[in-house]
Amino acid sequence: MENPITIREAVTENDAAAFWEQLHMYFKRDIFPDPNDRNREYFLSDSEYRAHVQKIHDRPEDRCFYLFFHRNGRDIGFAMPVIYTSEDGKCFVMEYCV
């Protein structure tokens, strides 16, 4: 296959910071382009939205993953799925952007 896309998990602190930076850029550009949108502040908040997602990421079961899509030596997108191993591997994709 030419130019395959690989998926890698953000496992280091630097990876997680890069993931959240990309997620915030996506929110500003694609989801809440109006700076006055009252929902924008919540989703860009580290003390609310990020803190809640981090709890899901850090729990031992049915956790969230910070993933990057990678091709030709660079990140081309990201995803934030929650995989429910306790429910036959059901997957809920909270956010994604390519």
C-alpha atoms as a printed R data frame, in Angstrom:
   type eleno elety resid chain resno       x      y      z
1  ATOM     1    CA   MET     A     1   0.000  0.000  0.000
2  ATOM     2    CA   GLU     A     2   1.315  3.425 -0.931
3  ATOM     3    CA   ASN     A     3   1.414  6.147  1.735
4  ATOM     4    CA   PRO     A     4  -0.202  4.112  4.511
5  ATOM     5    CA   ILE     A     5  -1.817  5.867  7.433
6  ATOM     6    CA   THR     A     6  -0.741  4.597 10.830
7  ATOM     7    CA   ILE     A     7  -2.303  5.238 14.217
8  ATOM     8    CA   ARG     A     8  -0.227  5.949 17.292
9  ATOM     9    CA   GLU     A     9  -1.254  6.661 20.841
10 ATOM    10    CA   ALA     A    10  -0.144  9.821 22.614
11 ATOM    11    CA   VAL     A    11   1.705  8.236 25.528
12 ATOM    12    CA   THR     A    12   4.242 10.862 26.608
13 ATOM    13    CA   GLU     A    13   3.498 14.182 28.252
14 ATOM    14    CA   ASN     A    14   4.683 15.952 25.088
15 ATOM    15    CA   ASP     A    15   2.396 13.779 22.942
16 ATOM    16    CA   ALA     A    16  -0.588 14.590 25.169
17 ATOM    17    CA   ALA     A    17   0.218 18.313 25.005
18 ATOM    18    CA   ALA     A    18   0.422 18.112 21.194
19 ATOM    19    CA   PHE     A    19  -2.882 16.223 21.109
20 ATOM    20    CA   TRP     A    20  -4.664 18.885 23.171
21 ATOM    21    CA   GLU     A    21  -3.107 21.659 21.099
22 ATOM    22    CA   GLN     A    22  -4.483 20.061 17.912
23 ATOM    23    CA   LEU     A    23  -7.867 19.489 19.553
24 ATOM    24    CA   HIS     A    24  -8.104 23.139 20.626
25 ATOM    25    CA   MET     A    25  -7.146 24.318 17.120
26 ATOM    26    CA   TYR     A    26  -9.883 22.054 15.703
27 ATOM    27    CA   PHE     A    27 -12.462 23.447 18.139
28 ATOM    28    CA   LYS     A    28 -11.541 27.047 17.246
29 ATOM    29    CA   ARG     A    29 -11.381 26.459 13.485
30 ATOM    30    CA   ASP     A    30 -14.168 23.953 12.811
31 ATOM    31    CA   ILE     A    31 -16.566 23.659 15.734
32 ATOM    32    CA   PHE     A    32 -16.677 27.111 17.349
33 ATOM    33    CA   PRO     A    33 -15.350 29.598 14.748
34 ATOM    34    CA   ASP     A    34 -17.320 32.419 16.391
35 ATOM    35    CA   PRO     A    35 -15.180 33.638 19.308
36 ATOM    36    CA   ASN     A    36 -18.379 34.776 21.040
37 ATOM    37    CA   ASP     A    37 -19.959 31.317 21.014
38 ATOM    38    CA   ARG     A    38 -20.764 30.636 24.658
39 ATOM    39    CA   ASN     A    39 -19.905 26.919 24.315
40 ATOM    40    CA   ARG     A    40 -16.392 27.650 23.059
41 ATOM    41    CA   GLU     A    41 -15.081 28.667 26.474
42 ATOM    42    CA   TYR     A    42 -16.178 25.366 28.049
43 ATOM    43    CA   PHE     A    43 -14.544 23.168 25.409
44 ATOM    44    CA   LEU     A    44 -11.298 25.157 25.543
45 ATOM    45    CA   SER     A    45 -11.228 25.053 29.340
46 ATOM    46    CA   ASP     A    46  -8.534 22.937 30.966
47 ATOM    47    CA   SER     A    47 -10.358 23.017 34.303
48 ATOM    48    CA   GLU     A    48 -13.690 21.758 32.932
49 ATOM    49    CA   TYR     A    49 -13.787 19.856 29.640
50 ATOM    50    CA   ARG     A    50 -10.178 18.701 29.647
51 ATOM    51    CA   ALA     A    51 -10.320 17.703 33.312
52 ATOM    52    CA   HIS     A    52 -13.433 15.615 32.666
53 ATOM    53    CA   VAL     A    53 -11.918 13.913 29.607
54 ATOM    54    CA   GLN     A    54  -8.671 13.291 31.499
55 ATOM    55    CA   LYS     A    55 -10.615 11.371 34.161
56 ATOM    56    CA   ILE     A    56 -12.021  9.123 31.427
57 ATOM    57    CA   HIS     A    57  -8.527  8.756 29.926
58 ATOM    58    CA   ASP     A    58  -6.964  7.809 33.257
59 ATOM    59    CA   ARG     A    59  -9.537  5.302 34.482
60 ATOM    60    CA   PRO     A    60  -8.483  1.637 34.461
61 ATOM    61    CA   GLU     A    61 -11.403  0.300 32.396
62 ATOM    62    CA   ASP     A    62 -13.480  1.639 29.488
63 ATOM    63    CA   ARG     A    63 -10.996  4.418 28.955
64 ATOM    64    CA   CYS     A    64 -10.437  7.143 26.423
65 ATOM    65    CA   PHE     A    65  -7.395  7.179 24.123
66 ATOM    66    CA   TYR     A    66  -5.575 10.136 22.586
67 ATOM    67    CA   LEU     A    67  -4.636  8.962 19.087
68 ATOM    68    CA   PHE     A    68  -2.788 10.496 16.149
69 ATOM    69    CA   PHE     A    69  -3.161  9.592 12.477
70 ATOM    70    CA   HIS     A    70   0.313  9.609 10.931
71 ATOM    71    CA   ARG     A    71   1.456  9.491  7.286
72 ATOM    72    CA   ASN     A    72   4.716 10.263  5.504
73 ATOM    73    CA   GLY     A    73   6.486 11.339  8.684
74 ATOM    74    CA   ARG     A    74   3.865 13.727 10.003
75 ATOM    75    CA   ASP     A    75   0.640 13.806 11.965
76 ATOM    76    CA   ILE     A    76  -2.375 14.359  9.699
77 ATOM    77    CA   GLY     A    77  -5.166 14.089 12.245
78 ATOM    78    CA   PHE     A    78  -6.330 12.793 15.579
79 ATOM    79    CA   ALA     A    79  -9.111 10.872 17.292
80 ATOM    80    CA   MET     A    80 -10.386 10.499 20.825
81 ATOM    81    CA   PRO     A    81 -12.264  7.195 21.134
82 ATOM    82    CA   VAL     A    82 -13.571  5.593 24.302
83 ATOM    83    CA   ILE     A    83 -13.392  1.805 24.094
84 ATOM    84    CA   TYR     A    84 -15.795 -0.028 26.378
85 ATOM    85    CA   THR     A    85 -14.038 -3.333 26.976
86 ATOM    86    CA   SER     A    86 -16.671 -4.151 29.593
87 ATOM    87    CA   GLU     A    87 -19.341 -3.994 26.873
88 ATOM    88    CA   ASP     A    88 -17.948 -6.266 24.141
89 ATOM    89    CA   GLY     A    89 -15.470 -3.662 22.867
90 ATOM    90    CA   LYS     A    90 -18.051 -1.054 21.923
91 ATOM    91    CA   CYS     A    91 -16.346  2.144 20.740
92 ATOM    92    CA   PHE     A    92 -17.614  5.710 21.048
93 ATOM    93    CA   VAL     A    93 -15.631  8.311 19.085
94 ATOM    94    CA   MET     A    94 -15.772 11.540 21.072
95 ATOM    95    CA   GLU     A    95 -13.728 13.656 18.635
96 ATOM    96    CA   TYR     A    96 -11.833 13.147 15.389
97 ATOM    97    CA   CYS     A    97 -10.297 15.288 12.688
98 ATOM    98    CA   VAL     A    98  -8.241 14.371  9.618
